[in-house]
Amino acid sequence: MRAAVITLSDSGYAGGREDKSGPAVRAMAEEAGFQVVWTALLPDDRAGLARELRRLCDGDLADLILTTGGTGFSPKDVTPEATMDVVERPVPGIPEAMRWYSLQHTPRAMLSRAAAGIRGRTLIVNLPGSPKAARECLEAILPALPHGLEILRGTTGECAR
């Protein structure tokens, strides 16, 4: 299955900070058997992210899009809003599972505004911007994603259930 990884960070985009979350997410996705076909480092811009998400989904360029960053309380954190601007069907169980898993490690997990949803035949999942938190959240959901994507893409007998 094909995955895309998008990091949202104004300072990273401007070259002021190294992106550590995107490479960590990419490594985990590849280790789980995903072919990472596209990566990007974008500024915290709602319209720009929504445009990229639409391009990837509508062009059927990825089965899974993992974003990292922009899920907190800062006024510049607009990743969940951009995601919900483009999804056709929300998948609330994914961010719920990530928050529950992360709460086992830190009470700050409840502050995550991450979202997840489906556009066409692509699943979009928001992860936190911290490399540690992004890895933790992905660890919580990664085992279930291939099955969900198979159902979404119609490549398993499970979709008849």
Number of C-alpha atoms within 10 A of each C-alpha: 16 18 23 24 25 25 30 28 24 17 14 17 17 12 10 10 11 12 20 14 25 25 15 16 25 22 15 15 23 14 10 13 13 18 16 18 13 15 17 14 18 18 19 23 18 18 14 12 24 18 14 16 25 18 12 18 22 14 10 14 16 23 24 25 25 22 33 28 25 30 23 18 11 8 8 15 19 22 29 22 18 22 26 18 16 20 22 12 13 17 16 12 13 23 22 17 14 25 24 16 18 21 13 9 12 11 11 10 19 13 11 20 21 26 25 24 22 22 20 17 18 25 25 28 23 29 33 27 22 16 19 12 19 23 19 18 24 22 16 17 17 15 11 10 15 17 15 15 18 17 17 17 16 13 11 13 9 11 13 7 5
